[in-house]
Amino acid sequence: MHNMKWLLVSAVVLALDLYTKALASEHLVLHQRVPVFPGFNLTLMHNTGAAFSFLHGAGGWQRWFFTGIALVVSVFILGWLRRLRREQWGLAFALSLILGGALGNLWDRLTLGYVVDFIEVYYRDWYWPAFNLADSAIFLGAVILIYDGLLGHRHKEATQHD
């Protein structure tokens, strides 16, 4: 149970995500760009699909499909967190970021039927699809997870040989 403290990270991600989405929904107009600085806009979007608006116009079934995936992934992550050793704090941090982000987007799907996105980055005429803090936490957690998976064992081997 020592790793359940990492759920606090998930709770902070979830709270910040829901708070910023509420602010965006209250202060931004749907599809209207608000330039912040070159390369960065605030743009309120409602995404009924998944990452990069995958299955955005699929007719509604995708809401429940992605809700189910988020629930399964969240339960899986909770079980994984429970089994980690104390020294696996990097992995625990990564999983807690992913869990918090998944729960943030899950909440939107359940309560709104879509995910609120509002962060837009671009370079010249190339625009990255709008995203939110939950997506950012999931991405950062995945990067840490990949790093830990690819390079974490090397660090462990090096410290065992010292």
N, C-alpha and C positions, 0 to 999 in steps of 0.2 A: 504493500500500500504506500510505500515511500514515494512513488512516482506520481501519486494522485495530486501532489502539490503543483504539478505542471498544469493541472486543469485551471489554475489561476491565470496562466498565460492565455489559455483558450478563452476564458471568461473576459479578459481584457480585450482580446482581439474581437470577440463577439460584441462587446459593449461599444467599442470604438467604431466598429463597422456599422452597427445599427444607428448610432448617433450621427455619423457622417452621412449615411443614407437619408436619415430624417431631415437633416439640414439641407441636403441637395434637393430633396423632394419639396421642401418648403420654399426654398429661395431661387431655384432654377426653373426655367421653362423648358418643357420637353423639346428636345432636338435643337435647342438654341444655344450656340456656343458663346461662352464667356471667356475671352482671352485673359490669361493670367500673366504669362510671359511667353516669348517665342518658344514654340515647341510644346506648350502646355495650355490646355483649355479645360474648363469645367463645362460639361455637356450632359444634361440629364437624359438618360436612355432607360427604356424598360425592355429587358432581355428575357424573352420566354424560352430561349434556347440555353445552350451551355457555352463553354468557352468559345470565343470568336463567333458568337451567335449561331453555333452549330444547332441545327434543327429548329431555328427560330420560327419558321412558318409552318410547322408540322401539323397544326390543327388542334393542339391542346393536350394530346396524350403524353407529350414529352415532359410536361410539368410533373406528372406522377412518376414517370420513368426516372427523371433526375432526382426527384424526391426520394425514391427508393434507393437509388445509388448512394445518395448522401447519407441516408440512414444506415445502410450496410457498412459504408466506409467509416462512419463515426463509431459504430459498435466495434468494428475491427480495430480501429485506432485505440479505443479505450482498452480493449483486451491486450493489445501490444504494449501500451504504456504500462499496464499493470505488471507485465512480466519483465520489464527492463531492469537491469542492474543499476545501482547508484552511479557508477562511473560512466554510464551511457547517457549523460546529460545532454549531449549534442543531439542525439537521436530523439530524446524526450522533448527537447525544445522544438525540433522540427515537427514532430508529430503533434505537439500542442498548437503550433501555428496552423497546421493543416486542419486540425479539428475545429479550431475557432473560426476559420474561414468557411469551412464546410457548413457549420451551424449557422453562420450569418446568412449565407445564400439559401440554406434550407428554410430559415425563418421567412425570408422574402417569398419563396415559392409557396409556402403553406399559407401565408397571410395575404399575399398580394396576387399570386399567380404568375409572377415574373420577378426577376432580379433587378434591383436598382443599380445602374452603373452611372458614373458621373465623371470619371477621370479620363481625359483624352490627351494622348501625347502624339506628336507628329513631327515630321521632318519634311520641309517643303510641301509637296503635294501628297506625301505618303502618311496616312493616318493609321495608327494602331487602334484596334477596336476598343471602345470604351470599357473601363473596368472599375473596380471598387476596392476598398481596403481588404475585404475578404479574399478577393482574387489575389491581391498582393501578398497577403499572409500565406495563402496556399502556394503561390509561386516561390516565395522565400523558403518556406518549409520544404518544398520539393527540392530546391537547390541544395539545401543543407543535407537533406536525406540522401541525395545522389552523391554529394561530397563525402558524407560519412560512409556510404556504401563503397565508394571507389577508393577513397584514400584513408578512411578511418582505420582499416585493418593494417595499413602500412605503419601508421603512427603507433598502433598497439604493438606490432612486431618490433619496431625500433625501441620502444621503451622496455620490452621484455628482454632484449639483448643487452641493454645497458647495465 
